[in-house]
């Protein structure tokens, strides 16, 4: 099975070790995820948005090309080809101000393009009906995020993007308040984590 991972963190995928001011629990989760996938003989394709210097801003020229079903850039065309070949797609990013960071939003805006990855008239996906998994970290307590804020990320991604284009196999795993947990607890979370 071919799994593509879209990773979005400013410290990049290299920040998996516990180095102060250059560490990311999300990167540690990525490392664990990749180890699990390798042990299951998955083919892994990593898109590290910050390491790739992906530009999330949609320019007027970009939008014109997007509307006509043309790839915005060689990088975007490459990402689209890789997504079309995937059996499983994993998005990994921190939740900032209750939604995804700009890189992930820009990736969806620019890469998940009509008449390339889905048909504009029918909204039917061109992907291989992949399993879509989202792995996130955030400071907001889970109960507050779901009950008081209304879980905007799940509405935006599952209902507003994937369900709309007939991708129904969606799973979200969130890690809340990790930065406040002691090292031993974070290590335990990593040991216990399974896709």
URLINRA-V747282 format. One record per backbone hydrogen bond with DSSP energy under -0.5 kcal/mol. NH is the residue of the N-H (numbers start at 1). CO is the residue of the C=O. E is the energy in kcal/mol with one decimal. If there is no record, write none. Layout:
BEGIN
NH/CO/E ; NH/CO/E
END
This chain:
BEGIN
3/1/-0.6 ; 3/43/-3.4 ; 4/88/-2.7 ; 5/45/-2.8 ; 6/90/-3.1 ; 7/5/-0.7 ; 7/47/-3.2 ; 8/92/-2.6 ; 12/9/-2.2 ; 15/12/-1.5 ; 17/14/-0.5 ; 19/17/-2.1 ; 20/18/-0.6 ; 22/19/-2.1 ; 24/15/-2.4 ; 28/24/-1.8 ; 29/25/-2.4 ; 30/26/-2.2 ; 31/27/-2.3 ; 32/28/-2.2 ; 33/29/-2.9 ; 34/30/-2.8 ; 35/31/-2.0 ; 36/32/-2.4 ; 37/33/-2.6 ; 38/34/-2.5 ; 39/35/-2.2 ; 40/36/-1.1 ; 41/38/-1.8 ; 42/37/-2.7 ; 43/1/-2.7 ; 44/42/-0.6 ; 45/3/-2.6 ; 47/5/-3.4 ; 47/45/-0.5 ; 48/46/-0.6 ; 49/7/-2.0 ; 49/47/-0.9 ; 52/48/-2.4 ; 53/50/-1.1 ; 54/49/-2.4 ; 56/54/-0.7 ; 59/57/-0.8 ; 63/59/-2.6 ; 64/60/-2.1 ; 65/61/-2.3 ; 66/62/-2.9 ; 67/63/-2.6 ; 68/64/-1.2 ; 69/66/-1.5 ; 70/65/-3.0 ; 77/73/-2.5 ; 78/74/-2.3 ; 79/75/-2.4 ; 80/76/-2.5 ; 81/77/-2.4 ; 82/78/-2.1 ; 83/79/-2.3 ; 84/80/-2.3 ; 85/81/-0.9 ; 86/83/-1.6 ; 87/2/-2.6 ; 88/2/-1.7 ; 89/131/-2.8 ; 90/4/-2.9 ; 91/89/-0.5 ; 91/133/-2.8 ; 92/6/-2.8 ; 93/135/-1.7 ; 94/8/-0.7 ; 95/137/-3.4 ; 96/94/-0.7 ; 96/99/-2.5 ; 99/96/-1.9 ; 101/94/-0.6 ; 105/101/-2.1 ; 106/102/-3.2 ; 107/103/-2.2 ; 108/104/-2.4 ; 109/105/-2.7 ; 110/106/-2.9 ; 111/107/-2.8 ; 112/107/-0.9 ; 112/108/-0.8 ; 113/111/-2.5 ; 115/118/-3.8 ; 116/113/-1.4 ; 116/118/-0.6 ; 117/113/-3.0 ; 118/113/-1.1 ; 119/124/-2.6 ; 123/119/-2.4 ; 125/165/-1.0 ; 126/117/-3.2 ; 127/117/-0.7 ; 128/86/-0.5 ; 131/87/-1.8 ; 132/169/-3.2 ; 133/89/-2.9 ; 133/131/-0.5 ; 134/171/-2.5 ; 135/91/-3.0 ; 136/173/-2.3 ; 137/93/-0.9 ; 138/175/-2.0 ; 145/141/-2.6 ; 146/142/-2.7 ; 147/143/-2.8 ; 148/143/-0.6 ; 148/144/-1.4 ; 149/144/-2.2 ; 151/145/-2.8 ; 155/151/-1.5 ; 156/152/-2.7 ; 157/153/-3.1 ; 158/154/-1.4 ; 159/154/-1.3 ; 160/155/-2.4 ; 161/157/-1.0 ; 162/157/-2.8 ; 163/158/-3.5 ; 164/159/-0.5 ; 165/161/-1.0 ; 165/162/-0.5 ; 166/163/-1.8 ; 167/162/-2.9 ; 168/166/-0.7 ; 170/168/-1.5 ; 171/132/-2.1 ; 173/134/-3.1 ; 175/136/-2.2 ; 176/174/-0.5 ; 177/138/-2.9 ; 178/138/-0.5 ; 180/177/-1.2 ; 181/178/-1.6 ; 185/182/-0.5 ; 186/182/-2.2 ; 187/183/-2.8 ; 188/184/-1.9 ; 189/185/-2.4 ; 190/186/-2.1 ; 191/187/-2.2 ; 192/188/-2.3 ; 193/189/-1.2
END
